[in-house]
């Protein structure tokens, strides 16, 4: 699906790497289901985002560990894969 929709940032966490964005064109769309069980070591995963300013980044890899903490630019990520 190649589609863009305008959105407005309505919240930014000062504790977690997350932001809340309101996108009016999705107001009648059902949210995606979330995983409630821990993903197993060895699972193939894809990551999308803009790490350290590299816009529209994507990478593929495998989960090699879990429940790890990592500090990056004075921010501590807790219990990451």
N, C-alpha and C positions, 0 to 999 in steps of 0.2 A: 504494500500500500504506500503510495507516494503522495502524501497530502500534507499541506501546511495549514495551520489554523492560528489566528492571533490569540494570545493569552496575556493575562495580567498576573504578575507576582503578587500574592496576597500574604505570604508568610515565609520567613527564612529562619531556620533553626540556628541558634548560637551554640548548640551542643552536638548536633549531628549533621552529616553531609546530606542535607535534604532541603527542598524548597517546595512550597505549595503554590501551584499555578491554577488560576481559574480560566477555563476555556469555554466560553459560552456555547460554541457549536457542539460541545459534547454533553450538554446538560441533560439530554434525554437518553444517553448511552449508559448501558449497564457497566459497572466497573469490572475489571478483570479479577478472576479468583486469585487468591494468594496461597502460597505454600505454607503449611503449618507444621511440616516435619522437616528436620534437618537434612540437607542434601548430603549424599554420601561422598566420601573421598573417591576420586577417580571420575566423577561425573563431568562430562564435557559441557562447558558453559560459554556464553557470549557476553561480552561487556560493552556497553555503549555509553558515551558521555563526552565530556570535555576536560580530561584530566590536565591539570597544570596549564590550562589555556589552549590546549590542542583541541580545536573545535571539531565536532562530528567524528570522533574517534570510535573505532570498533576493534575488538580483539577477541580471539577465540583461544580457549585453553582448557585446563582441567583443574578441578578442585584438588589441591594437594595438602590442605590442612584446614582446620577450623578453630574457632574460639581464640583467635590471635588478636593481639592489640598492635597498632602501628601508629607512630607519630609522624605527621607530615605538616610542615609549616605551622608549628605550635598548635596543631589540632590532633587529638588522640581519637583514633577510630578503634572502638572496642568490639571484641567478639566477631571479627571479620573472617571470611573464608580465605 
